[in-house]
Amino acid sequence: MKIGFDNQKYLKMQSEHIRERISQFGDKLYLEFGGKLFDDYHASRVLPGFAPDSKLKMLLQLADQAEIVIAINAADIEKNKIRHDLGITYDADVLRLIQEYRDKGLYVGSVVITRYTGQPSADVFKTKLEHLGIKVYRHYPIDGYPNNIAHIVSDEGYGKNDYIETTKPLVIITAPGPGSGKMATCLSQLYHENKRGIKAGYAKFETFPIWNIPLKHPVNLAYEAATADLNDVNMIDPFHLEAYGVTTVNYNRDVEIYPVLAAMFEGIYGYCPYKSPTDMGVNMAGNCIIDDEACQEASRQEIIRRYYQALNRVAKDKGSKDEVYKIELLMKQAKITTDMRSVVPAAVNLAKETGTPTAALELPDGKIVTGKTTALLGASAAVLLNAVKELGGISDDIHLISPTFIEPIQGLKTGYLGSKNPRLHTDEVLIALSMCAATDPNAKLALEQLPKLRGCELHTSVMLSSVDTNTFKKLGLHLTSEPIYENNRLYH
């Protein structure tokens, strides 16, 4: 992928800007971290060159001053909301995050369960965390939020929330994903700190939407596609336009909450230090784009991937058609079609020709290899073997795994393990390939090509099993699939 973003420039500019913001406030700063803190793969896909752990690297420079509070929406716990890039629930991701932060040397002070209304699963999660020695606080829905400012900024509004005990001057509020209540947690804390006579400030660190590129730039449209299930909408910041006469981009939830924040600051300081939602942010990403066309193309590809993900969720009764319709609208605005993802027509056309499930994989040099389902291998396993052959310069007529080697594995699957599908999945193929590599130089050479697949594009003509999907994720492939089951069955 062509590099379009200067990550080193970003690290320098962003860390300096955050330090400047911290210095503007006295006793304490609540810094809302939007997106992913150390595995921001969306940013790395739409801004090629952006390192997924850039935010973490900046935060580590402030580790002695900072503590982390993780927010999770009680409704997300109740409905077992999945973080799609990792395939785990939000509550499981909270535990993962705590462990990851601790392993990196960062202090996690507590977890706050937001929008709590007595959800049983939230109570179970709270008890689990407390047994692990983690402090847990609860925040509640507020009637009239976000418009009834007088009620919100009162003892019956934010005053009902638990006060989160913190010990560091910089408090990072983060979460497993969007809609977790990070900003509301910050505002609630400002209210409680003010009652305790502590001068506290607030700032927002969120990569998207990027405020100083056009509203309909593909990078910003890709953010809308990523949050289509939340009904987030990018918009011109009307407060910034009025204050400065300059057009900047923000999104609806920040614009809606700005009057609340402004009113709270007026109660704390007698004035609001921010004239607009854009002023609240500290994002420098837009200043570090060095190849705009590369970022535009990467973002167009991301929108198509998000579209297929939404289609797959609908096919599995796990998503909403409204999400699909919204992304289709974004695609029209950006003049995008699915055929612009070159692996899509390659896989779909081959499936029509052969009448079997197929897969197409685009290699780093742009060449596309394909695979189809056979008696021995599924399409995913076939395209994987064909890809490593091509990358290793191995002749197509060479068997990396002998059929006589595959057949006993098939016998094990169907005869002893009760599987109805004798064909090898991708993980089974990789294990067989690694065993062959001990004695076969070609298999060894093929295995050594796997790292080259990271970041490559892959499309399949049918939805894959969780086994194949997870294997491709581990290999770093960008996978999409047609919203079609391989078999017309009632239960999958």
Order of alpha helices (4+ residues) and beta strands (2+ residues): alpha-beta-alpha-alpha-beta-alpha-beta-beta-alpha-beta-alpha-beta-alpha-beta-alpha-beta-alpha-beta-alpha-beta-alpha-alpha-alpha-alpha-alpha-beta-beta-alpha-alpha-alpha-alpha-beta-alpha-beta
